[in-house]
Structures are given as C-alpha cells and as structure tokens.
Amino acid sequence: MTTYHKLIYLYKDALRKKGIDMQVARAFLFELCNEKGIDLYMELDNDADIEVAGKFESGIKRILQDEPMYYVLGYCYFWGYKLKVDENVLIPRFETEELVGHILSFCDQDFKDKEVIKAVDIGTGSGAIAIALKKEEPKFSLIATDISKEALDVARYNAKENDVDIKFMCGDMLKPLIEEGIKVDVLISNPPYIPSEEEMETSVVDYEPHVALFGGKDGLEYYRMIFKDAKKVLNDKFMMAFEIGYDQKEALTKEAKKYFVDEEISVIKDINGKDRMMFIRNI
C-alpha cells in the first residue's frame, strides 16, 4: 500500500511536464477523500483507501490529458454551493462570484423597498449565478434562460439539489422573455465574451462548450444582442449586470452608450484590479 502523501507525489514529474500545479493534485485528492468522509490532512501519512487511490490514479490520467479537474470530479463549488458540471456547461469561475457579490450589494441599495425583485439570468449554464442569488436573497423571483437544452438540464438538477425555485426557459438570449411579455427589474448575464480568434488553453478549447465561450470576432456580439432588446424586457427602474473581458471596458462602454444614454454605466474591477464587471442602472 502507499500513503496519501506518496500518492500525490507519484505524479509530480508528469504534472510538472504538463505545466499543471501540484495543488491541482492535492485539491483533487482532497475532494475524493472528502466524498468518503476521510480527513486527508489528518491521514496524509496513512495508507490510502483502495477505492480513493483507484479514483485518484484514473482521474489524474484524465487531468494529464488536459481535462479540467472539475469535469473529472463531476462537480464544483460556487459561492459555497455544490454544483454539477459536465461538458454541457462552463465551469464557474471565481471572478463570477465577485459579480454575484456586487449584484447583491446593488440590489440591497436600489430595491430595498421592493418585496419581490424580478430578475433574469441570461445564458445561465450550470445555473450558478441564479442559484447563488436565490440562496442569498429570497426576495428574488428568478428566471434563468439558456439556448442549450442540455445546459438547462444541468441547471435544473443544480436548482433542485440546492432547494431553490427558479423558472427555466429555453431560447436564444432575450427571445423567451420577449415572446411571453415578461418584464424584470434586474437583468444579469455572463455571456460568451472571448474573441473567436483568441488562443485558449487546450483544457478550455477541447473540453468546455464553445457556444458558451466565444462572442464573435471582437467578443462583444452577445452584449450587442442584449443591449438592442434589453428595454423590451426591463421595467422603468432597472439594473443590468454583466461579467466582461478584462480588456473590453472601453469598447463595451461605447456600445452600451448607443442604447443607454441617460442611464448610469459603471465598470468595476475584480480583486486582481482588472475591469471585469459592468453595471447599467436606471434607479
């Protein structure tokens, strides 16, 4: 038998050659141990559980083929909530958690007198944003849309597992809302914003869904689609919240001003000092 400590370092050289941080191996093993109620750090020098060791070795081989760790696990955590993830949805990023935090803060300020805040998450993917918002603020009445039926299956599963009531609608961007005459106070989207010709890591290009990654030649295609039709689904007083590419502030602000002349447009930096969130408010 081998110990958990030795199990991690068994793949040290292979991981290094692939440019994969050893922390990935540690995190992966931690999750596998946690699934069986094993405290990895208390038992690091103990003989590894046979089942855990087998899952670790088969999983690491997939990770060495550039498959993202969270797809290997089949789940990730977002805002502290466990979410199923597979090849039909993007793996939620930490930057998106910051977007959720700012949305909650603005809603406390802008809609403090409303008993119900009607909101929609466009392109919901795994449902991460919608689920986190509903868990943190019960006043939200949430709709989540996606063009992918497979993604919505994942989002519905995650909503059920996290015990939240969200209405899911399948369709392209704002069309499902427009067709049903739905109006909301808050419109949220983390749309595909990577320029189509930008080079990406193999683990992203080969495994994550392209429909959720690439936003046309300049990365702004889906923002334009939302801006164009947004007022068809927004109430008179509203807030829009977007995650954006770190280098898209100027170009995206210019696009937004074509449709929102009198509204407040602001861009907020993330924890790393990069421009990553845009808010458009009419309060």
C-alpha positions, 0 to 999 in steps of 0.5 A: 500500500502507499500513503496519501502523501506518496500518492500525490507525489507519484505524479509530480514529474508528469504534472510538472511536464504538463505545466499543471500545479501540484495543488491541482493534485492535492485539491483533487485528492482532497475532494475524493477523500472528502466524498468518503468522509476521510480527513486527508490532512489528518491521514496524509501519512496513512495508507490510502483507501483502495477505492480513493487511490483507484479514483485518484490514479484514473482521474489524474490520467484524465487531468494529464490529458488536459481535462479540467479537474472539475469535469473529472470530479463531476462537480464544483463549488460556487459561492459555497454551493455544490454544483454539477458540471459536465461538458454541457456547461462552463465551469464557474469561475471565481471572478463570477462570484465577485459579480454575484457579490456586487449584484447583491450589494446593488440590489440591497441599495436600489430595491430595498423597498421592493418585496419581490425583485424580478430578475433574469439570468441570461445564458445561465449554464450550470445555473450558478449565478441564479442559484447563488442569488436565490440562496442569498436573497429570497426576495428574488423571483428568478428566471434563468434562460439558456439556448442549450437544452442540455445546459438547462438540464444541468441547471435544473438538477443544480436548482433542485439539489440546492432547494431553490425555485427558479423558472427555466426557459429555453431560447436564444438570449432575450427571445423567451422573455420577449415572446411571453411579455415578461418584464424584470427589474434586474437583468444579469448575464455572463455571456460568451465574451472571448474573441473567436480568434483568441488562443485558449488553453487546450483544457478550455478549447477541447473540453468546455462548450464553445457556444458558451465561450466565444462572442464573435470576432471582437467578443462583444456580439452577445452584449450587442444582442442584449443591449438592442432588446434589453428595454423590451424586457426591463421595467422603468427602474432597472439594473443590468449586470454583466461579467466582461473581458478584462480588456473590453471596458472601453469598447463595451462602454461605447456600445452600451452608450448607443442604447443607454444614454441617460442611464448610469454605466459603471465598470468595476474591477475584480480583486486582481484590479482588472475591469471585469464587471459592468453595471447599467442602472436606471434607479 
